[in-house]
Amino acid sequence: MNAIDHPLVAAYLDSVARETAGLPAERRAELLADLREHIEVSEARDDEAVRAVLAELGEPRTVAASALAEEGAPATAVTAVPTGPLAGRQAARIIAVLPALGGLLILGSPFAGALVLAIGLALLWKTPLWDARHKRIGTATALAVPVLLLLGGLFLAGGWVGPVELLVIGVFAIGVPVSGALVLTRALRV
């Protein structure tokens, strides 16, 4: 296996990319390309050699702090990105889908759905992986299900809803949150 294809290298580069979110896109791409080139030149093959090369480069946070300092970016940009077990692309995808999932769960279990929806929206607004516009889109699409259920209930109680209208409400109640999750997933800054 080539060193650049090693899972440790992929995790390292993803971490550096997250930590340097405050850099201009061109400088960030240049930094990542330099790191990739250094790793490729090392010709490390096994886990131990790859770990040694990555240790030589330094911790992702340290590499990012140096790059941010060179660019004059504020040091807070380094600490604003998520770290730990819920950091990275997989966690970002979970955060992107959680509000929509919570909205859809409301259809079957209102309490569990409301809980998942609240947690999902809190995580969405806390993470720096999306800009404010995408966070508003995620929030609006996730809240579509409760709003449509409320409107459907009001219209049903008033006798204004027939089977076709119920079908339209159902399609929107499922389609809108799913499309919101897709928008968030595509707009990831990881």
Disulfide bonds with the S-S distance in Angstrom:
none
